[in-house]
Amino acid sequence: MPEQAESSKSSKCGDGDCSGGCAKKSSPHLWGRRDIVTGLGWLSVLGASGGVVAGLVRFMFPKVLFEPAQVFRAGFPHEYAIGTVDTRWVRDQRVWIIREPAKMYAVSAICTHLGCTPVWLTNEDKFKCPCHGSGFYKTGINYEGPAPRALERLKIDVGSDGQIVVDKSKKFIQEKGEWNLPGSYIVV
């Protein structure tokens, strides 16, 4: 009998031909469980590698906040009427330009309370903040409401071409006595 056991072991059962009566039958599925798990493993490795590559590519392009220029040209002094507050730069630059008989200055259109944009009320000759009711004289000095200090003046100069140049990065604060410093106004 041992000879018969030897002959059954030498049948072609391992080659997928189960004519010898063994219990193993060919699988009707295209992929087995092992193939699916291996495939999922490779997909996760490829996904992680793709994430690393995407992060490295994103690193090459830094996050830059593109803000409008802090310095802008505001036209010629003769374009501004004497004794008025010019509101043409409020929407784009948040700046008022005020011309008096002897000088011109630029006032920041940012309320010193919470940063809202006040409006110029021509009939009342004052700036009024719509958020919390702060009121400012034409010069920018606060007189009502919760604003803790006057509006800031901005650096103003006349360029080489004769145009007014306003620099919003340089501010002059009234409480520090900076409104009379050079650059806080221009003589016209």
Buried (B, 14 or more C-beta within 10 A) or exposed (E): EEEEEEEEEEBEBEEEEBEEEBEEEEEEEEEEEEEEEEEEEEEEEEEEEEEEEEEEEEEEEEEEEEEEEEEBEBBEBEEBEEEBBBBBBBEEBBBBBBBBEEEBBBBBBBBBBEEBBBBBEEEEEBBBBEBEEBBBEBBBBBEEBBBEBBBBBBBBBBEEEEBBBBBBEBBBBBEEEBBEEEBBBBEB
